[in-house]
Amino acid sequence: MQDNNGCLWKIKVRHTGDRGRYLKIKSKSNGSNKVRATADNYKDYLRITPHEWEIFYRLAASRNNQQLYDEAKKVLTRLF
């Protein structure tokens, strides 16, 4: 996925019992830039809302949905 600055990111949507809902975000242009964002206030991860996590979850299931992509791009740009 690409943010508004043209940076490419690989995003994995995750949900586990202890961490809750979170995203694993990795820069495709700078592989050392790795971040996690949580919808459930886990540790010191970046904060996202449950609704924002849901956008990425739905986009992972429906990759060709342009509306979801645009919403996810806004969230990604806000984070970085």
Secondary structure, DSSP 4 states (H G I P E B T S, - for coil): -B-TTS-BEEEEEEEETTTEEEEEEEESSSTT-EEEEESS--TTPEE--HHHHHHHHHHHH-TT-HHHHHHHHHHHHHH-
